[in-house]
Amino acid sequence: MKIKVLFALFFLIFSFNTNAATVECSFTAGEAYDISSGEWVGSAGWEDIWDLFGEGITLPLENSLLQLLDSQEIFRAGSTDKGTVYLLGGEMGVEGRLSSVQNGTIIIYSGFCSVGFG
């Protein structure tokens, strides 16, 4: 009986979802920089961004990161197959950046994000 109670308690403790929120980001601009010199090497047009992201990306946001949206500090929200996502909460909403490194070039896409629950 004690083992069943312990198992049930263990299941209840670790079954809570730590990702109750999701972030949806739509990107509107993209720029590329040479990783060794920092030189700006180009921009992505609207069609390129649409081909890459479509209507945007969605990723889970850990509950522990929600408070950082009010801190007005940049923080790492997570990763996708396209790169690492950083967020900055402010008075105008949530700004998002996705960065990746490809062939000696760092690429940064910027846009706006929304946070949903449930």
N, C-alpha and C positions, 0 to 999 in steps of 0.2 A: 504494500500500500504506500509506503514512504517513497518508493521509487517512482510510482505513478504520479504522486503529488509533485515530486521534484522535477520529473519530466514535464508535467503540465506547466509548472512555474517557469522552467527554462524556456519552453515554447512561447509562453506569453511575453516574457521579457524580450526575447530576441525576434519576435514576429512583428513588432511595431515598425512601421514604415519610417525610415529616416529621411525619405525624400517625398515629403507631402506636397512640395511646391515644384513647379516646372517653369523654366524660362524659355520664352520664344523670342528669337532675335531675327530681325530683318536687316540685311546689310545693304548699304547704299553707296559705299565707296570702297575702293581697294587700292593700296599703294605697295610698291615693291622697292626694297633697298638692298644694295650690295652688302653682304654680311661682313666683309672685311674692311671696307672703307666707309660704310654708312651712306654712300652716295645713292640718291634717289634715281631709280632706273626705269620707273614707269608707273602707270595707273591702269586699273581695270575699269572698263566701261560697263554701263548698265547691263548690256546683253551678256557680257562675260560673267558678271555677278549673278544674273538670273540663271544662266546655264549651270553654274556651280551650286547655288543654294536654292533655287526655285523660290518658293514663298518664305523661305527662312529655315532656321534650325530650331529644334526643341531639345532641351536636355533637362534632366532632373536637377534640382537644387537642394542640397542638404539643408535640413532645418537649422543647423548651426551657422550657416552662412546668411540666413535671412536678416539677421541683425546688422550685418555689414552693409546692407543696402542703405541704411540710415547714417552710416559713418562718414559718407562722402569721401571714402578712400577706395582706391582700385583694389580689387581682389580677384583671385583665380576662382572661377565658378565651376570649371570642369573641362573635359576634353571631348572632342568628337573625332571622327575619322578625317576631318578636314583641318583640325588644329586645336589649339587651346583657347578657351573662351575666358575673357576677363570682363568684369562688370564694374560700373560706377553708378551708384544711386545719387540722385540730386533733385533739385527743385523742379527741373524740367522732365523728370522721369528717369529711366534707367538707360544709360549708354552702354553699348557692348562693343568689344573688339575681339576679333578672332585672329590669332597669329599662327603662322607656320613657317618652317624653314624648308626650302626646296632648292637643290642645286646651287648652293652658295648665295641664295637670295632669301631675305626675310620678307614675308608678305603679310600685310596687316589690312584686314577688312574692318570697317567701322559701320555702326548703325545704331538702331534703337531696339530695346527689348521690353517685354512685358512679363510680369510674374503672375502665374495662375496657381490656384490651389484646388486640390481634389482630384 
